[in-house]
Amino acid sequence: MRKNRQLQIKKQTSSFLTDHLRIPPDVSDGESRITIAGDGWIWVEHYKGILEYTGSSLILQGKSGRIHVEGTGLSMDYYTSEDLVVRGKIRAVRYDAGKDA
C-alpha cells in the first residue's frame, strides 16, 4: 500500500514539473538523453550502468532500455554515475527499448 502511494506521489510530482514548470518529461522522469555531435563524440545522460565497453562498442543500461554505440577508437573521456562522454569515430547509435529495464 505504501509503495503505491509513493508511486502516485512520484507521478503527480512529475506531472506538475512537466505541466506547470515546462520541464521536459524525459528530464523529470529520469529517461536517458543522448546528444551526438557529428561522428566525433556522444554524451549520454541518465544512464543506469555500463554493460560493455571496448574500443569499438559501448552498451549502456538506461531506465527503459539499452543504448548501443558502435564505432572505432572509442574512448571514455568523462563519466560519472549520471552521465558520460565518449569520443572516437561514431558509426551507429541504437536504442533497444524494454531490454532489462
PyRosetta script that sets phi, psi and omega in degrees:
from pyrosetta import init, pose_from_sequence

init()
pose = pose_from_sequence("MRKNRQLQIKKQTSSFLTDHLRIPPDVSDGESRITIAGDGWIWVEHYKGILEYTGSSLILQGKSGRIHVEGTGLSMDYYTSEDLVVRGKIRAVRYDAGKDA")
pose.set_psi(1, -44.1)
pose.set_omega(1, -178.6)
pose.set_phi(2, -65.1)
pose.set_psi(2, -38.4)
pose.set_omega(2, 179.5)
pose.set_phi(3, -64.0)
pose.set_psi(3, -40.1)
pose.set_omega(3, 177.1)
pose.set_phi(4, -60.7)
pose.set_psi(4, -41.5)
pose.set_omega(4, 179.0)
pose.set_phi(5, -64.4)
pose.set_psi(5, -40.7)
pose.set_omega(5, 178.9)
pose.set_phi(6, -63.5)
pose.set_psi(6, -41.3)
pose.set_omega(6, 178.0)
pose.set_phi(7, -64.5)
pose.set_psi(7, -39.1)
pose.set_omega(7, 179.2)
pose.set_phi(8, -63.7)
pose.set_psi(8, -44.3)
pose.set_omega(8, 178.9)
pose.set_phi(9, -64.0)
pose.set_psi(9, -41.7)
pose.set_omega(9, 179.4)
pose.set_phi(10, -61.8)
pose.set_psi(10, -43.4)
pose.set_omega(10, 178.9)
pose.set_phi(11, -65.2)
pose.set_psi(11, -40.9)
pose.set_omega(11, 178.8)
pose.set_phi(12, -64.5)
pose.set_psi(12, -41.7)
pose.set_omega(12, 178.7)
pose.set_phi(13, -64.0)
pose.set_psi(13, -45.2)
pose.set_omega(13, 178.7)
pose.set_phi(14, -61.4)
pose.set_psi(14, -42.4)
pose.set_omega(14, 178.6)
pose.set_phi(15, -63.1)
pose.set_psi(15, -42.8)
pose.set_omega(15, 178.7)
pose.set_phi(16, -61.4)
pose.set_psi(16, -47.3)
pose.set_omega(16, -179.3)
pose.set_phi(17, -60.7)
pose.set_psi(17, -41.8)
pose.set_omega(17, -178.6)
pose.set_phi(18, -70.3)
pose.set_psi(18, -47.2)
pose.set_omega(18, -174.1)
pose.set_phi(19, -77.7)
pose.set_psi(19, -46.1)
pose.set_omega(19, -171.0)
pose.set_phi(20, -94.6)
pose.set_psi(20, -34.7)
pose.set_omega(20, -179.0)
pose.set_phi(21, -99.2)
pose.set_psi(21, -1.7)
pose.set_omega(21, 177.9)
pose.set_phi(22, 58.7)
pose.set_psi(22, 36.4)
pose.set_omega(22, 174.2)
pose.set_phi(23, -87.0)
pose.set_psi(23, 130.5)
pose.set_omega(23, -178.7)
pose.set_phi(24, -56.7)
pose.set_psi(24, 142.6)
pose.set_omega(24, -178.2)
pose.set_phi(25, -57.2)
pose.set_psi(25, -36.1)
pose.set_omega(25, -178.7)
pose.set_phi(26, -63.3)
pose.set_psi(26, -32.4)
pose.set_omega(26, 179.1)
pose.set_phi(27, -74.4)
pose.set_psi(27, -47.2)
pose.set_omega(27, -177.2)
pose.set_phi(28, -71.5)
pose.set_psi(28, -24.8)
pose.set_omega(28, -179.5)
pose.set_phi(29, -94.2)
pose.set_psi(29, -5.5)
pose.set_omega(29, 178.8)
pose.set_phi(30, 77.5)
pose.set_psi(30, 18.8)
pose.set_omega(30, 177.2)
pose.set_phi(31, -69.8)
pose.set_psi(31, 153.4)
pose.set_omega(31, 178.5)
pose.set_phi(32, -66.7)
pose.set_psi(32, 144.8)
pose.set_omega(32, 176.3)
pose.set_phi(33, -126.0)
pose.set_psi(33, 132.1)
pose.set_omega(33, -177.1)
pose.set_phi(34, -119.4)
pose.set_psi(34, 128.1)
pose.set_omega(34, 176.1)
pose.set_phi(35, -119.6)
pose.set_psi(35, 126.6)
pose.set_omega(35, -178.8)
pose.set_phi(36, -119.2)
pose.set_psi(36, 132.8)
pose.set_omega(36, 176.1)
pose.set_phi(37, -113.7)
pose.set_psi(37, 99.7)
pose.set_omega(37, -178.2)
pose.set_phi(38, 58.0)
pose.set_psi(38, -135.8)
pose.set_omega(38, 177.4)
pose.set_phi(39, -114.8)
pose.set_psi(39, 18.7)
pose.set_omega(39, -175.0)
pose.set_phi(40, -101.2)
pose.set_psi(40, -27.0)
pose.set_omega(40, 178.9)
pose.set_phi(41, -158.1)
pose.set_psi(41, 160.2)
pose.set_omega(41, 178.7)
pose.set_phi(42, -139.8)
pose.set_psi(42, 139.1)
pose.set_omega(42, 179.1)
pose.set_phi(43, -119.7)
pose.set_psi(43, 123.6)
pose.set_omega(43, -179.7)
pose.set_phi(44, -117.3)
pose.set_psi(44, 126.3)
pose.set_omega(44, 177.7)
pose.set_phi(45, -111.0)
pose.set_psi(45, 151.1)
pose.set_omega(45, 174.5)
pose.set_phi(46, 61.8)
pose.set_psi(46, 48.4)
pose.set_omega(46, 173.1)
pose.set_phi(47, -97.4)
pose.set_psi(47, 158.3)
pose.set_omega(47, -178.0)
pose.set_phi(48, -94.8)
pose.set_psi(48, -31.8)
pose.set_omega(48, -178.3)
pose.set_phi(49, -173.0)
pose.set_psi(49, 161.4)
pose.set_omega(49, 176.8)
pose.set_phi(50, -96.8)
pose.set_psi(50, 118.6)
pose.set_omega(50, -178.6)
pose.set_phi(51, -93.3)
pose.set_psi(51, -34.0)
pose.set_omega(51, -179.5)
pose.set_phi(52, -152.6)
pose.set_psi(52, 140.1)
pose.set_omega(52, 177.6)
pose.set_phi(53, -148.8)
pose.set_psi(53, 116.9)
pose.set_omega(53, 174.3)
pose.set_phi(54, -136.0)
pose.set_psi(54, -178.3)
pose.set_omega(54, 178.4)
pose.set_phi(55, -70.2)
pose.set_psi(55, -11.9)
pose.set_omega(55, -178.1)
pose.set_phi(56, -123.9)
pose.set_psi(56, -3.9)
pose.set_omega(56, -176.0)
pose.set_phi(57, -151.1)
pose.set_psi(57, 142.3)
pose.set_omega(57, 174.1)
pose.set_phi(58, -138.2)
pose.set_psi(58, 127.3)
pose.set_omega(58, 176.1)
pose.set_phi(59, -124.3)
pose.set_psi(59, 123.1)
pose.set_omega(59, -179.7)
pose.set_phi(60, -116.0)
pose.set_psi(60, 147.0)
pose.set_omega(60, 172.6)
pose.set_phi(61, -94.3)
pose.set_psi(61, 122.2)
pose.set_omega(61, 174.6)
pose.set_phi(62, -99.4)
pose.set_psi(62, -176.3)
pose.set_omega(62, -179.3)
pose.set_phi(63, -63.2)
pose.set_psi(63, -40.6)
pose.set_omega(63, -175.7)
pose.set_phi(64, -127.7)
pose.set_psi(64, 23.3)
pose.set_omega(64, 177.4)
pose.set_phi(65, 169.7)
pose.set_psi(65, -178.3)
pose.set_omega(65, -179.7)
pose.set_phi(66, -106.5)
pose.set_psi(66, 144.8)
pose.set_omega(66, 178.0)
pose.set_phi(67, -112.4)
pose.set_psi(67, 122.7)
pose.set_omega(67, 180.0)
pose.set_phi(68, -110.1)
pose.set_psi(68, 128.8)
pose.set_omega(68, 175.3)
pose.set_phi(69, -121.2)
pose.set_psi(69, 128.2)
pose.set_omega(69, 178.7)
pose.set_phi(70, -121.0)
pose.set_psi(70, 144.3)
pose.set_omega(70, 179.3)
pose.set_phi(71, 178.1)
pose.set_psi(71, -162.3)
pose.set_omega(71, 177.5)
pose.set_phi(72, -128.9)
pose.set_psi(72, 145.5)
pose.set_omega(72, 179.4)
pose.set_phi(73, 61.7)
pose.set_psi(73, 33.1)
pose.set_omega(73, -178.8)
pose.set_phi(74, -69.7)
pose.set_psi(74, 132.4)
pose.set_omega(74, 176.8)
pose.set_phi(75, -140.4)
pose.set_psi(75, 139.2)
pose.set_omega(75, 179.0)
pose.set_phi(76, -84.3)
pose.set_psi(76, 107.6)
pose.set_omega(76, -179.5)
pose.set_phi(77, -79.6)
pose.set_psi(77, -30.0)
pose.set_omega(77, -174.2)
pose.set_phi(78, -156.0)
pose.set_psi(78, 137.8)
pose.set_omega(78, 170.5)
pose.set_phi(79, -157.4)
pose.set_psi(79, 147.7)
pose.set_omega(79, 172.8)
pose.set_phi(80, -132.5)
pose.set_psi(80, -172.5)
pose.set_omega(80, 178.3)
pose.set_phi(81, -73.3)
pose.set_psi(81, -9.4)
pose.set_omega(81, -177.6)
pose.set_phi(82, -115.2)
pose.set_psi(82, -28.7)
pose.set_omega(82, -178.9)
pose.set_phi(83, -149.8)
pose.set_psi(83, 163.2)
pose.set_omega(83, 179.3)
pose.set_phi(84, -151.8)
pose.set_psi(84, 157.3)
pose.set_omega(84, 176.1)
pose.set_phi(85, -125.1)
pose.set_psi(85, 129.2)
pose.set_omega(85, 177.7)
pose.set_phi(86, -119.3)
pose.set_psi(86, 132.3)
pose.set_omega(86, 176.9)
pose.set_phi(87, -113.7)
pose.set_psi(87, 158.1)
pose.set_omega(87, 179.7)
pose.set_phi(88, 145.1)
pose.set_psi(88, -167.3)
pose.set_omega(88, 176.7)
pose.set_phi(89, -92.5)
pose.set_psi(89, 99.4)
pose.set_omega(89, -177.5)
pose.set_phi(90, -79.4)
pose.set_psi(90, 122.5)
pose.set_omega(90, 177.9)
pose.set_phi(91, -99.7)
pose.set_psi(91, -36.1)
pose.set_omega(91, -175.5)
pose.set_phi(92, -156.6)
pose.set_psi(92, 147.1)
pose.set_omega(92, 172.9)
pose.set_phi(93, -131.2)
pose.set_psi(93, 129.2)
pose.set_omega(93, -177.9)
pose.set_phi(94, -133.2)
pose.set_psi(94, 143.2)
pose.set_omega(94, 177.7)
pose.set_phi(95, -118.5)
pose.set_psi(95, 123.5)
pose.set_omega(95, 177.6)
pose.set_phi(96, -107.5)
pose.set_psi(96, 100.0)
pose.set_omega(96, -177.9)
pose.set_phi(97, -67.0)
pose.set_psi(97, 141.2)
pose.set_omega(97, 174.6)
pose.set_phi(98, 81.5)
pose.set_psi(98, -2.7)
pose.set_omega(98, -179.1)
pose.set_phi(99, -74.8)
pose.set_psi(99, 110.4)
pose.set_omega(99, 176.7)
pose.set_phi(100, 46.0)
pose.set_psi(100, 39.4)
pose.set_omega(100, -177.8)
pose.set_phi(101, -71.4)
pose.dump_pdb("model.pdb")
